[in-house]
């Protein structure tokens, strides 16, 4: 075999290996963010949503104030079939959230975050939380899935820091 053919055969083998490894390398570098579709739940009918059983935590007193102002008429479920995502202000630019089970009334407190936006749907267990720690901090997108007892983070994206 000539030198030229031998060199060509080496490149062909290398190209084959690269073609086989490329999808694996790509999968490790960048993956698609979690989707609402991937965490779908079946919807059920809840005729009489249970009122919140207020917790004895820092969000409890805030909930009393807002829920009493609404006349204690429970909001309908808006997350993961039977839950209501309850969001309340906790200071300048701060919002705190809790999850209310509309079958039992149990409240699952969330966390307080700055400069936050929530994206969610009733037919999914995925909560997309976009927040920043301050005006000069990058946006952080957390993908949280409710497993029935607690939040589980299934993804995170950190954006670039804002330009001055």
ROSE-4610 file (N, C-alpha, C; in Angstrom, 1 decimal, always signed):
// ROSE-4610
residu = [X/X/X/X/X/X/X/X/X/X/X/X/X/X/X/X/X/X/X/X/X/X/X/X/X/X/X/X/X/X/X/X/X/X/X/X/X/X/X/X/X/X/X/X/X/X/X/X/X/X/X/X/X/X/X/X/X/X/X/X/X/X/X/X/X/X/X/X/X/X/X/X/X/X/X/X/X/X/X/X/X/X/X/X/X/X/X/X/X/X/X/X/X/X/X/X/X/X/X/X/X/X/X/X/X/X/X/X/X/X/X/X/X/X/X/X/X/X/X/X/X/X/X/X/X/X/X/X/X/X/X/X/X/X/X/X/X/X/X/X/X/X/X/X/X/X/X/X/X/X/X/X/X/X/X/X/X/X/X/X/X/X/X/X/X/X/X/X/X/X/X/X/X/X/X/X/X/X/X/X/X/X/X/X/X/X/X/X/X/X/X/X/X/X/X/X/X/X/X/X/X/X/X/X/X/X/X/X/X/X/X/X/X/X/X/X/X/X/X/X/X/X/X/X/X/X/X/X/X/X/X/X/X/X/X/X/X/X/X/X/X/X/X/X/X/X/X/X/X/X/X/X/X/X/X/X/X/X/X/X/X/X/X/X/X/X/X/X/X/X/X/X/X/X/X/X/X/X/X/X/X/X/X/X/X/X/X/X/X/X/X/X/X/X/X/X/X/X/X/X/X/X/X/X/X/X/X/X/X/X/X/X/X/X/X/X/X/X/X/X/X/X/X/X/X/X/X/X/X/X/X/X/X/X/X/X/X/X/X/X/X/X/X/X/X/X/X/X/X/X/X/X/X/X/X/X/X/X/X/X/X/X/X/X/X/X/X/X/X/X/X/X/X/X/X/X/X/X/X/X/X/X/X/X/X/X/X/X/X/X/X/X/X/X/X/X/X/X/X/X/X/X/X/X/X/X/X/X/X/X/X/X/X/X/X/X/X/X/X/X/X/X/X/X/X/X/X/X/X/X/X/X/X/X/X/X/X/X/X/X/X/X/X/X/X/X/X/X/X/X/X/X/X/X/X/X/X/X/X/X/X/X/X/X/X/X/X/X/X/X/X/X/X/X/X/X/X/X/X/X/X/X/X/X/X/X/X/X/X/X/X/X]
num = [1/1/1/2/2/2/3/3/3/4/4/4/5/5/5/6/6/6/7/7/7/8/8/8/9/9/9/10/10/10/11/11/11/12/12/12/13/13/13/14/14/14/15/15/15/16/16/16/17/17/17/18/18/18/19/19/19/20/20/20/21/21/21/22/22/22/23/23/23/24/24/24/25/25/25/26/26/26/27/27/27/28/28/28/29/29/29/30/30/30/31/31/31/32/32/32/33/33/33/34/34/34/35/35/35/36/36/36/37/37/37/38/38/38/39/39/39/40/40/40/41/41/41/42/42/42/43/43/43/44/44/44/45/45/45/46/46/46/47/47/47/48/48/48/49/49/49/50/50/50/51/51/51/52/52/52/53/53/53/54/54/54/55/55/55/56/56/56/57/57/57/58/58/58/59/59/59/60/60/60/61/61/61/62/62/62/63/63/63/64/64/64/65/65/65/66/66/66/67/67/67/68/68/68/69/69/69/70/70/70/71/71/71/72/72/72/73/73/73/74/74/74/75/75/75/76/76/76/77/77/77/78/78/78/79/79/79/80/80/80/81/81/81/82/82/82/83/83/83/84/84/84/85/85/85/86/86/86/87/87/87/88/88/88/89/89/89/90/90/90/91/91/91/92/92/92/93/93/93/94/94/94/95/95/95/96/96/96/97/97/97/98/98/98/99/99/99/100/100/100/101/101/101/102/102/102/103/103/103/104/104/104/105/105/105/106/106/106/107/107/107/108/108/108/109/109/109/110/110/110/111/111/111/112/112/112/113/113/113/114/114/114/115/115/115/116/116/116/117/117/117/118/118/118/119/119/119/120/120/120/121/121/121/122/122/122/123/123/123/124/124/124/125/125/125/126/126/126/127/127/127/128/128/128/129/129/129/130/130/130/131/131/131/132/132/132/133/133/133/134/134/134/135/135/135/136/136/136/137/137/137/138/138/138/139/139/139/140/140/140/141/141/141/142/142/142/143/143/143/144/144/144/145/145/145/146/146/146/147/147/147/148/148/148/149/149/149/150/150/150/151/151/151/152/152/152/153/153/153/154/154/154/155/155/155/156/156/156/157/157/157/158/158/158/159/159/159/160/160/160/161/161/161/162/162/162/163/163/163/164/164/164]
x = [+0.8/+0.0/+0.9/+0.5/+1.4/+1.2/+2.2/+2.1/+0.9/+0.6/-0.6/-1.9/-2.1/-3.3/-3.3/-2.2/-2.1/-2.5/-2.0/-2.4/-3.9/-4.4/-5.9/-6.7/-6.3/-7.0/-7.0/-5.9/-5.8/-6.8/-6.9/-7.8/-9.3/-9.5/-10.9/-11.3/-10.4/-10.7/-10.9/-10.1/-10.2/-11.5/-11.9/-13.2/-14.4/-14.3/-15.3/-15.5/-14.3/-14.4/-15.0/-14.6/-15.1/-16.6/-17.1/-18.5/-19.3/-18.7/-19.3/-19.3/-18.2/-18.1/-18.8/-19.1/-19.6/-21.0/-21.9/-23.2/-23.0/-22.1/-21.8/-21.2/-20.3/-19.7/-20.7/-21.6/-22.6/-23.6/-24.0/-25.0/-24.4/-23.1/-22.5/-22.4/-22.3/-22.1/-23.3/-24.3/-25.5/-26.7/-27.6/-28.8/-30.0/-31.1/-32.3/-32.9/-33.4/-34.0/-35.3/-35.6/-36.8/-38.0/-39.0/-40.2/-41.5/-42.5/-43.8/-44.3/-44.2/-44.7/-44.0/-42.8/-42.1/-42.5/-43.2/-43.7/-45.2/-45.9/-47.4/-48.0/-49.2/-50.0/-51.5/-52.2/-53.6/-54.4/-55.4/-56.2/-57.4/-57.7/-58.9/-59.8/-61.0/-62.0/-62.0/-61.8/-61.9/-63.0/-64.2/-65.3/-65.2/-64.7/-64.6/-63.1/-62.3/-60.9/-60.8/-60.0/-59.8/-59.1/-59.5/-58.8/-57.4/-56.5/-55.2/-55.1/-54.4/-54.1/-52.7/-52.8/-51.7/-50.6/-49.4/-48.2/-47.7/-47.0/-46.4/-45.0/-44.9/-43.6/-43.7/-42.6/-42.6/-43.6/-44.0/-45.0/-46.4/-46.6/-47.9/-48.6/-48.0/-48.6/-49.0/-48.1/-48.4/-49.6/-49.7/-50.8/-52.1/-52.1/-53.3/-53.8/-52.9/-53.2/-53.9/-53.2/-53.8/-55.0/-55.0/-56.2/-57.4/-57.2/-58.4/-58.9/-58.0/-58.4/-59.3/-59.0/-59.8/-61.0/-61.3/-62.5/-62.4/-61.2/-60.9/-61.6/-61.9/-62.4/-61.2/-61.0/-59.8/-59.6/-58.4/-58.2/-58.2/-58.6/-58.6/-57.2/-57.0/-55.7/-55.2/-53.9/-53.2/-51.9/-51.5/-50.3/-50.4/-49.8/-49.7/-51.0/-52.1/-53.4/-54.1/-53.7/-54.5/-53.9/-52.8/-52.1/-52.4/-52.3/-52.3/-50.9/-50.2/-49.0/-49.4/-49.0/-49.4/-48.1/-48.2/-47.0/-47.3/-46.4/-46.7/-45.4/-45.5/-44.3/-43.7/-42.4/-41.7/-40.6/-40.8/-39.9/-39.7/-38.9/-38.6/-38.0/-38.7/-38.1/-38.1/-38.7/-38.6/-40.0/-40.1/-41.3/-41.1/-42.1/-42.0/-43.2/-42.9/-44.0/-44.3/-45.5/-45.8/-46.8/-46.9/-47.7/-48.9/-50.1/-51.3/-51.9/-52.0/-52.7/-54.2/-55.0/-56.4/-57.3/-56.7/-57.5/-57.4/-56.3/-56.1/-56.0/-55.5/-55.3/-53.9/-53.1/-51.7/-50.9/-50.1/-49.2/-47.8/-47.1/-45.7/-44.9/-44.3/-43.6/-42.4/-42.3/-41.2/-40.1/-39.4/-38.3/-38.6/-37.9/-38.0/-36.9/-37.2/-36.3/-36.4/-35.3/-35.3/-35.5/-36.2/-36.3/-36.8/-37.9/-38.3/-39.5/-39.5/-40.7/-41.0/-42.2/-42.6/-43.3/-43.0/-43.8/-44.2/-45.5/-46.1/-47.4/-47.8/-49.1/-49.8/-51.1/-51.9/-51.6/-51.3/-51.2/-49.7/-48.9/-47.5/-46.9/-46.0/-45.3/-44.0/-43.8/-42.6/-42.9/-42.0/-42.0/-40.7/-40.8/-39.6/-39.5/-38.4/-38.2/-37.0/-37.3/-36.2/-36.0/-34.8/-34.5/-33.0/-32.8/-31.4/-31.2/-30.0/-29.7/-29.5/-29.4/-29.3/-29.3/-29.3/-29.4/-28.2/-27.0/-25.8/-25.5/-26.5/-26.3/-26.9/-26.3/-26.9/-28.3/-29.1/-30.3/-30.0/-30.7/-30.6/-32.0/-32.0/-33.3/-33.2/-34.0/-34.1/-35.3/-35.1/-36.2/-36.5/-37.6/-38.0/-39.2/-39.1/-40.3/-40.8/-42.1/-42.7/-42.9/-42.4/-42.5/-43.6/-44.4/-45.5/-45.1/-43.9/-43.5/-42.5/-41.7/-40.6/-40.3/-39.6/-39.1/-37.8/-37.6/-36.4/-35.9/-34.7/-34.2/-33.7/-34.2/-33.9/-33.0/-32.8/-32.0/-31.7/-30.6/-30.3/-29.5/-29.9/-29.2/-28.8/-27.5/-27.1/-26.7/-27.3/-27.1/-25.8/-25.4/-24.3/-24.6/-23.5/-23.7/-24.1/-25.0/-25.4/-24.2/-24.2/-23.2/-23.4/-22.3/-22.4/-22.9]
y = [-1.2/+0.0/+1.2/+2.2/+3.4/+4.2/+5.1/+6.0/+6.9/+7.3/+8.2/+7.5/+6.3/+5.5/+5.2/+4.9/+4.6/+5.8/+7.0/+8.2/+8.5/+8.3/+8.5/+7.5/+6.3/+5.3/+5.7/+6.3/+6.8/+7.9/+8.8/+10.0/+9.5/+8.5/+7.9/+7.3/+6.6/+6.0/+7.0/+8.1/+9.2/+9.9/+10.1/+10.8/+9.9/+8.6/+7.7/+7.9/+7.8/+8.0/+9.3/+10.4/+11.7/+11.7/+11.1/+11.1/+10.4/+9.3/+8.5/+9.3/+10.0/+10.7/+12.1/+12.7/+14.1/+14.2/+13.3/+13.4/+13.3/+12.4/+12.3/+13.6/+14.2/+15.4/+16.5/+16.6/+17.7/+17.5/+16.3/+16.0/+16.5/+16.4/+16.8/+18.3/+19.0/+20.4/+21.3/+20.9/+21.7/+20.8/+20.9/+20.2/+21.1/+20.7/+21.5/+21.7/+22.8/+23.0/+22.1/+21.8/+21.0/+21.7/+20.9/+21.4/+21.1/+21.9/+21.6/+20.3/+20.0/+18.7/+17.5/+17.6/+16.5/+16.2/+17.1/+16.9/+17.1/+16.7/+16.8/+16.0/+16.5/+15.7/+15.7/+14.7/+14.7/+15.6/+16.3/+17.3/+16.6/+16.9/+16.4/+17.5/+17.2/+18.2/+18.4/+19.7/+20.0/+21.1/+20.6/+21.5/+22.5/+22.0/+22.9/+22.9/+23.9/+23.9/+24.2/+23.4/+23.5/+24.8/+25.5/+26.7/+26.4/+27.3/+27.1/+26.9/+25.9/+25.7/+26.4/+27.6/+28.5/+28.0/+28.0/+27.5/+28.5/+28.0/+28.9/+29.2/+29.8/+30.2/+31.6/+32.2/+33.6/+33.9/+33.0/+33.3/+33.2/+32.6/+32.4/+33.7/+34.7/+35.9/+36.7/+36.6/+37.3/+36.7/+35.4/+34.7/+35.1/+35.2/+35.6/+36.9/+37.9/+39.2/+39.2/+38.5/+38.5/+37.7/+36.5/+35.6/+36.2/+36.9/+37.5/+38.7/+39.4/+40.5/+40.0/+38.7/+38.1/+37.5/+37.6/+36.9/+35.4/+34.9/+33.5/+32.6/+33.2/+32.4/+31.8/+30.5/+29.9/+30.0/+30.4/+30.5/+29.1/+28.9/+27.6/+27.1/+25.8/+25.3/+25.9/+26.2/+26.7/+26.1/+25.0/+24.3/+22.8/+22.0/+20.6/+19.9/+20.3/+19.8/+20.3/+20.0/+20.3/+21.4/+22.1/+23.1/+24.5/+25.4/+26.8/+27.4/+28.0/+28.7/+30.1/+30.3/+31.6/+32.4/+33.6/+34.5/+35.8/+36.2/+37.4/+38.2/+39.5/+40.4/+40.3/+40.4/+40.3/+41.5/+42.5/+43.7/+44.2/+45.2/+45.9/+44.9/+44.5/+43.6/+42.2/+41.9/+40.5/+39.9/+38.6/+37.9/+36.5/+36.0/+34.7/+33.9/+32.6/+31.8/+30.6/+30.0/+28.8/+28.0/+26.8/+25.9/+25.4/+25.6/+25.3/+24.1/+23.0/+21.8/+22.0/+22.1/+22.5/+21.3/+20.1/+19.0/+18.9/+19.2/+19.1/+20.4/+21.5/+22.8/+22.9/+21.9/+21.9/+22.9/+23.7/+24.7/+24.3/+24.3/+23.9/+25.2/+25.8/+27.1/+27.0/+28.0/+28.0/+29.0/+29.7/+30.6/+32.0/+32.9/+34.3/+34.6/+35.3/+35.6/+37.0/+37.6/+38.9/+39.0/+40.0/+40.2/+38.9/+38.4/+37.0/+37.1/+36.1/+35.8/+34.3/+33.9/+32.5/+32.2/+31.0/+30.5/+29.1/+28.8/+27.5/+27.3/+26.1/+25.7/+24.7/+24.6/+23.7/+22.3/+22.0/+20.6/+20.2/+20.8/+20.4/+20.6/+19.7/+19.8/+20.7/+21.3/+22.1/+23.6/+24.1/+25.6/+26.2/+27.2/+27.9/+29.2/+29.3/+30.5/+31.3/+32.5/+33.4/+34.5/+34.6/+35.5/+36.1/+37.1/+37.7/+38.1/+38.1/+38.4/+39.9/+40.7/+42.1/+42.7/+44.0/+44.7/+44.4/+44.1/+43.9/+42.4/+41.5/+40.1/+39.5/+38.4/+37.7/+37.1/+37.0/+36.2/+34.7/+34.1/+32.7/+32.1/+31.0/+30.3/+29.0/+28.7/+27.4/+26.7/+25.4/+24.6/+23.6/+23.8/+23.0/+22.1/+20.9/+19.9/+19.6/+19.6/+19.3/+17.8/+17.0/+15.6/+15.1/+16.0/+15.6/+16.0/+16.2/+16.5/+17.6/+17.8/+18.8/+19.2/+20.3/+20.8/+20.1/+19.7/+19.1/+19.9/+20.4/+21.2/+20.2/+20.4/+19.5/+20.2/+21.5/+22.3/+23.7/+24.3/+25.7/+26.3/+27.5/+28.3/+29.6/+30.0/+31.3/+32.2/+33.3/+34.2/+35.0/+35.8/+36.7/+37.8/+38.3/+39.5/+40.7/+41.6/+42.7/+43.7/+44.3/+45.3/+46.5/+47.2/+48.5/+49.6]
z = [+0.0/+0.0/+0.0/-0.8/-0.9/+0.4/+0.6/+1.7/+1.7/+0.5/+0.4/+0.7/+0.3/+0.6/+2.1/+2.7/+4.1/+4.9/+4.5/+5.2/+5.1/+3.9/+3.7/+4.5/+4.6/+5.5/+6.9/+7.4/+8.8/+9.0/+8.1/+8.2/+8.1/+7.3/+7.3/+8.6/+9.2/+10.5/+11.6/+11.5/+12.5/+12.3/+11.0/+10.7/+11.2/+11.1/+11.6/+13.1/+13.8/+15.3/+15.7/+15.0/+15.3/+15.1/+14.0/+13.7/+14.8/+15.3/+16.4/+17.7/+18.0/+19.3/+19.3/+18.2/+18.1/+18.9/+18.6/+19.4/+20.9/+21.3/+22.8/+23.3/+22.6/+23.1/+23.1/+22.1/+22.0/+23.2/+23.5/+24.6/+25.9/+26.1/+27.4/+27.5/+26.4/+26.4/+26.5/+25.8/+25.8/+25.6/+26.5/+26.4/+26.4/+25.9/+25.8/+27.2/+27.5/+28.8/+29.0/+30.3/+30.5/+30.0/+29.6/+29.0/+29.8/+29.7/+30.4/+29.9/+28.6/+28.1/+28.7/+29.0/+29.6/+31.0/+31.7/+33.1/+33.2/+32.2/+32.1/+33.2/+33.7/+34.6/+34.0/+34.3/+33.9/+34.8/+34.3/+35.0/+35.6/+36.8/+37.5/+37.9/+38.2/+38.5/+40.0/+40.5/+41.9/+42.0/+42.5/+42.6/+43.7/+44.9/+46.0/+46.5/+46.0/+46.5/+48.0/+48.6/+50.1/+50.4/+51.5/+51.9/+52.5/+52.4/+52.8/+54.4/+54.8/+56.2/+56.4/+57.0/+57.1/+57.9/+57.4/+58.2/+59.2/+60.1/+61.1/+60.7/+59.5/+59.0/+58.6/+58.1/+57.7/+56.6/+55.8/+54.8/+55.3/+56.4/+57.0/+57.3/+57.9/+58.2/+57.0/+56.0/+54.7/+54.0/+54.1/+53.5/+54.2/+55.5/+56.3/+55.7/+55.6/+55.2/+53.8/+52.9/+51.5/+51.3/+52.0/+51.9/+52.5/+53.7/+54.3/+53.5/+52.8/+51.9/+50.8/+50.3/+49.3/+49.7/+51.0/+51.6/+51.7/+51.7/+51.9/+50.8/+49.7/+48.6/+47.9/+48.1/+47.5/+46.0/+45.6/+44.2/+43.6/+42.4/+41.8/+41.5/+41.4/+41.1/+39.8/+39.8/+38.6/+38.3/+39.0/+38.9/+39.2/+38.4/+38.6/+39.1/+38.4/+38.5/+39.8/+41.0/+42.2/+43.0/+42.6/+43.4/+42.9/+43.9/+43.5/+43.9/+42.9/+43.2/+43.8/+45.0/+45.7/+45.8/+45.3/+45.3/+46.0/+46.9/+47.7/+47.7/+47.8/+47.9/+49.3/+49.3/+50.6/+50.7/+50.0/+50.1/+48.7/+48.6/+47.3/+46.3/+45.3/+44.3/+44.7/+45.8/+46.4/+46.3/+46.0/+46.0/+46.6/+47.4/+48.0/+47.5/+47.4/+46.9/+47.8/+47.6/+48.4/+47.4/+47.7/+46.9/+47.8/+47.4/+48.2/+47.6/+48.3/+47.8/+48.0/+46.9/+46.9/+47.3/+47.5/+48.0/+49.5/+50.1/+51.5/+52.2/+51.5/+52.1/+52.6/+52.6/+53.0/+52.2/+52.9/+52.3/+52.3/+51.2/+51.1/+50.8/+51.8/+51.5/+50.5/+49.7/+48.8/+49.3/+48.5/+48.9/+48.5/+49.1/+48.7/+47.7/+46.6/+45.5/+45.1/+44.6/+44.1/+42.6/+42.1/+40.6/+40.0/+40.4/+40.0/+39.1/+38.2/+37.3/+37.3/+37.4/+37.4/+36.1/+35.5/+34.4/+34.8/+34.6/+35.0/+34.3/+34.4/+33.8/+34.7/+34.6/+35.5/+35.0/+33.8/+33.3/+33.4/+34.2/+34.3/+35.7/+36.1/+37.4/+37.3/+36.2/+36.0/+36.3/+37.2/+37.5/+37.0/+36.1/+35.6/+36.4/+37.1/+38.0/+37.4/+36.9/+36.4/+37.5/+37.9/+39.0/+38.9/+39.6/+39.7/+41.1/+41.6/+43.0/+43.1/+42.1/+42.1/+40.7/+40.7/+39.4/+38.5/+39.1/+38.3/+38.2/+38.6/+38.6/+37.3/+36.9/+35.7/+36.0/+35.0/+35.2/+35.4/+36.4/+36.6/+36.3/+35.6/+35.3/+35.9/+36.9/+37.6/+37.1/+36.8/+36.4/+37.5/+38.2/+39.3/+39.0/+39.5/+39.3/+40.7/+40.9/+42.2/+42.1/+43.1/+43.2/+44.1/+44.6/+45.5/+47.0/+47.3/+48.6/+48.7/+47.6/+47.6/+46.2/+46.1/+44.8/+44.4/+43.2/+42.7/+41.5/+41.6/+40.5/+39.4/+38.2/+37.1/+36.0/+36.2/+35.3/+35.8/+35.3/+35.6/+34.5/+34.2/+33.2/+33.8/+33.6/+34.1/+32.9/+32.8/+31.7/+31.9/+30.9/+31.1/+32.0/+32.7/+33.5/+32.7/+33.2/+32.5/+32.2/+31.0/+30.7/+31.5/+31.8/+32.5/+31.7]
